[in-house]
Amino acid sequence: MESSILSVCLGIGLAAACGFRVFVPFLVMSLASRGGWLELNGSFEWIGSTPALVVLAVATAAEIGAYYIPWLDNALDLIATPTAVVAGVIATASVVTGMDPLLKWTLAVIAGGAVAGSVQAVTGLTRHASLLSTGGLANPLVSSVEAVGSVALSLVSVVVPILAGFLVLAIAFFALRRWSRRRDRAARAAASTA
C-alpha cells in the first residue's frame, strides 16, 4: 500500500511538471530510470532507452528554447495544453505501480491528466496576462520560472515523491485561491457598476 501511495505521488508530481513543460519530466524520468532511481512499468521501459533519452533531450531543448521566442510562446500554449494533458496521463501511468490496471489508468486520466491540464492552463493564463500587461517583455521571465518549476518538480517527484504530492496540493491551493479572488473582484466590480 505504501508503495502505491508513493507511486501515485510520483505520478501526480510528474504530471504537474508536464503542465509546466511537456518534455522535461520525461527527460528526468529517462535519466532517473537509466541511473536506477526510477522503476518504470513494463510497457513504459522504453522511456529509459538510449534512443528515447536522445530524442527527449533534443525535444526538451527545443521546447524550452521556443518559449523564449516572442509571440511563439503564446502560440505554443495552444499546442501545449492538450499535449500536457496526454503527457500527464502517460507520465502518471508509467510510474504508478501496485494497482489494478483499470484503477491505474482511471487514476492516470483523472488525476494525471487533470493536474497537467490545470497547471498548463494557469501557465498559459499567466503568459497571456504578461503579454497584455507588458507587451510580452516579461514573458522570458515567465518562461524561465516555468522551466525551473518543471525541472525542480520533476526532480523532487523522483527523489521525494511525498513532497511532490504536497507541492502539487500547494500549487492547486494557490491557483484556486487566486481564481477565487479574481472572481470576487469581478463580482464586486459588476455590482458597483450596476
Contacts in CASP RR format, 6 or more apart in sequence:
PFRMAT RR
TARGET T0000
AUTHOR 0000-0000-0000
METHOD contacts of the structure
MODEL  1
MESSILSVCLGIGLAAACGFRVFVPFLVMSLASRGGWLELNGSFEWIGST
PALVVLAVATAAEIGAYYIPWLDNALDLIATPTAVVAGVIATASVVTGMD
PLLKWTLAVIAGGAVAGSVQAVTGLTRHASLLSTGGLANPLVSSVEAVGS
VALSLVSVVVPILAGFLVLAIAFFALRRWSRRRDRAARAAASTA
3 97 0 8 1.000
3 98 0 8 1.000
4 96 0 8 1.000
4 97 0 8 1.000
4 98 0 8 1.000
4 99 0 8 1.000
5 162 0 8 1.000
6 161 0 8 1.000
6 162 0 8 1.000
7 95 0 8 1.000
7 96 0 8 1.000
7 97 0 8 1.000
7 98 0 8 1.000
7 161 0 8 1.000
8 96 0 8 1.000
8 107 0 8 1.000
8 111 0 8 1.000
9 157 0 8 1.000
9 161 0 8 1.000
9 162 0 8 1.000
9 164 0 8 1.000
9 165 0 8 1.000
10 95 0 8 1.000
10 96 0 8 1.000
10 157 0 8 1.000
10 158 0 8 1.000
10 161 0 8 1.000
10 164 0 8 1.000
11 91 0 8 1.000
11 92 0 8 1.000
11 95 0 8 1.000
11 96 0 8 1.000
11 112 0 8 1.000
11 157 0 8 1.000
11 161 0 8 1.000
12 92 0 8 1.000
12 111 0 8 1.000
12 112 0 8 1.000
12 115 0 8 1.000
12 164 0 8 1.000
12 165 0 8 1.000
12 168 0 8 1.000
13 115 0 8 1.000
13 153 0 8 1.000
13 154 0 8 1.000
13 156 0 8 1.000
13 157 0 8 1.000
13 161 0 8 1.000
13 164 0 8 1.000
13 165 0 8 1.000
13 167 0 8 1.000
13 168 0 8 1.000
14 25 0 8 1.000
14 28 0 8 1.000
14 29 0 8 1.000
14 88 0 8 1.000
14 91 0 8 1.000
14 92 0 8 1.000
14 95 0 8 1.000
14 153 0 8 1.000
14 154 0 8 1.000
14 157 0 8 1.000
14 158 0 8 1.000
14 164 0 8 1.000
15 25 0 8 1.000
15 87 0 8 1.000
15 88 0 8 1.000
15 89 0 8 1.000
15 91 0 8 1.000
15 92 0 8 1.000
15 111 0 8 1.000
15 112 0 8 1.000
15 113 0 8 1.000
15 115 0 8 1.000
15 116 0 8 1.000
16 115 0 8 1.000
16 116 0 8 1.000
16 119 0 8 1.000
16 153 0 8 1.000
16 164 0 8 1.000
16 167 0 8 1.000
16 168 0 8 1.000
16 171 0 8 1.000
17 24 0 8 1.000
17 25 0 8 1.000
17 28 0 8 1.000
17 91 0 8 1.000
17 149 0 8 1.000
17 150 0 8 1.000
17 151 0 8 1.000
17 153 0 8 1.000
17 154 0 8 1.000
17 157 0 8 1.000
18 25 0 8 1.000
18 84 0 8 1.000
18 87 0 8 1.000
18 88 0 8 1.000
18 91 0 8 1.000
18 116 0 8 1.000
18 119 0 8 1.000
18 120 0 8 1.000
18 150 0 8 1.000
19 80 0 8 1.000
19 84 0 8 1.000
19 87 0 8 1.000
19 88 0 8 1.000
19 115 0 8 1.000
19 116 0 8 1.000
19 117 0 8 1.000
19 119 0 8 1.000
19 120 0 8 1.000
19 123 0 8 1.000
19 150 0 8 1.000
20 119 0 8 1.000
20 120 0 8 1.000
20 123 0 8 1.000
20 146 0 8 1.000
20 147 0 8 1.000
20 149 0 8 1.000
20 150 0 8 1.000
20 153 0 8 1.000
21 60 0 8 1.000
21 63 0 8 1.000
21 64 0 8 1.000
21 67 0 8 1.000
21 146 0 8 1.000
21 147 0 8 1.000
21 150 0 8 1.000
22 63 0 8 1.000
22 80 0 8 1.000
22 83 0 8 1.000
22 84 0 8 1.000
22 87 0 8 1.000
23 56 0 8 1.000
23 59 0 8 1.000
23 60 0 8 1.000
23 63 0 8 1.000
24 60 0 8 1.000
24 63 0 8 1.000
24 64 0 8 1.000
24 147 0 8 1.000
24 150 0 8 1.000
24 151 0 8 1.000
24 154 0 8 1.000
25 87 0 8 1.000
25 91 0 8 1.000
25 150 0 8 1.000
25 153 0 8 1.000
25 154 0 8 1.000
25 157 0 8 1.000
26 47 0 8 1.000
26 56 0 8 1.000
26 60 0 8 1.000
26 87 0 8 1.000
26 91 0 8 1.000
27 53 0 8 1.000
27 56 0 8 1.000
27 57 0 8 1.000
27 59 0 8 1.000
27 60 0 8 1.000
28 151 0 8 1.000
28 154 0 8 1.000
28 155 0 8 1.000
28 157 0 8 1.000
28 158 0 8 1.000
29 38 0 8 1.000
29 40 0 8 1.000
29 47 0 8 1.000
29 48 0 8 1.000
29 91 0 8 1.000
29 94 0 8 1.000
29 95 0 8 1.000
29 154 0 8 1.000
29 158 0 8 1.000
30 47 0 8 1.000
30 48 0 8 1.000
30 49 0 8 1.000
30 52 0 8 1.000
30 53 0 8 1.000
30 56 0 8 1.000
31 53 0 8 1.000
32 38 0 8 1.000
32 158 0 8 1.000
33 39 0 8 1.000
33 40 0 8 1.000
33 45 0 8 1.000
33 47 0 8 1.000
33 48 0 8 1.000
34 48 0 8 1.000
34 53 0 8 1.000
37 158 0 8 1.000
37 159 0 8 1.000
38 95 0 8 1.000
38 158 0 8 1.000
39 95 0 8 1.000
39 97 0 8 1.000
40 47 0 8 1.000
40 48 0 8 1.000
40 94 0 8 1.000
40 95 0 8 1.000
41 93 0 8 1.000
41 94 0 8 1.000
41 95 0 8 1.000
41 96 0 8 1.000
41 97 0 8 1.000
44 90 0 8 1.000
44 93 0 8 1.000
44 94 0 8 1.000
44 95 0 8 1.000
46 52 0 8 1.000
47 56 0 8 1.000
47 94 0 8 1.000
63 76 0 8 1.000
64 143 0 8 1.000
64 147 0 8 1.000
66 72 0 8 1.000
66 73 0 8 1.000
66 76 0 8 1.000
67 73 0 8 1.000
67 76 0 8 1.000
67 143 0 8 1.000
67 146 0 8 1.000
67 147 0 8 1.000
68 140 0 8 1.000
68 143 0 8 1.000
70 136 0 8 1.000
70 139 0 8 1.000
73 127 0 8 1.000
73 139 0 8 1.000
73 143 0 8 1.000
74 124 0 8 1.000
74 127 0 8 1.000
74 128 0 8 1.000
74 131 0 8 1.000
74 139 0 8 1.000
77 120 0 8 1.000
77 123 0 8 1.000
77 124 0 8 1.000
77 127 0 8 1.000
77 128 0 8 1.000
80 120 0 8 1.000
81 117 0 8 1.000
81 120 0 8 1.000
81 121 0 8 1.000
81 124 0 8 1.000
84 113 0 8 1.000
84 116 0 8 1.000
84 117 0 8 1.000
84 119 0 8 1.000
84 120 0 8 1.000
85 113 0 8 1.000
85 114 0 8 1.000
85 116 0 8 1.000
85 117 0 8 1.000
85 120 0 8 1.000
86 113 0 8 1.000
87 116 0 8 1.000
88 108 0 8 1.000
88 112 0 8 1.000
88 113 0 8 1.000
88 115 0 8 1.000
88 116 0 8 1.000
88 117 0 8 1.000
89 108 0 8 1.000
89 109 0 8 1.000
89 112 0 8 1.000
89 113 0 8 1.000
89 116 0 8 1.000
90 108 0 8 1.000
91 112 0 8 1.000
91 116 0 8 1.000
92 107 0 8 1.000
92 108 0 8 1.000
92 111 0 8 1.000
92 112 0 8 1.000
92 113 0 8 1.000
93 104 0 8 1.000
93 105 0 8 1.000
93 108 0 8 1.000
96 104 0 8 1.000
96 107 0 8 1.000
96 108 0 8 1.000
98 104 0 8 1.000
99 107 0 8 1.000
115 168 0 8 1.000
115 172 0 8 1.000
118 172 0 8 1.000
118 175 0 8 1.000
119 171 0 8 1.000
122 175 0 8 1.000
123 142 0 8 1.000
123 146 0 8 1.000
126 142 0 8 1.000
127 139 0 8 1.000
127 142 0 8 1.000
127 143 0 8 1.000
130 136 0 8 1.000
130 138 0 8 1.000
130 139 0 8 1.000
130 141 0 8 1.000
130 142 0 8 1.000
131 139 0 8 1.000
153 164 0 8 1.000
153 167 0 8 1.000
153 168 0 8 1.000
156 163 0 8 1.000
156 164 0 8 1.000
156 167 0 8 1.000
157 164 0 8 1.000
157 165 0 8 1.000
END
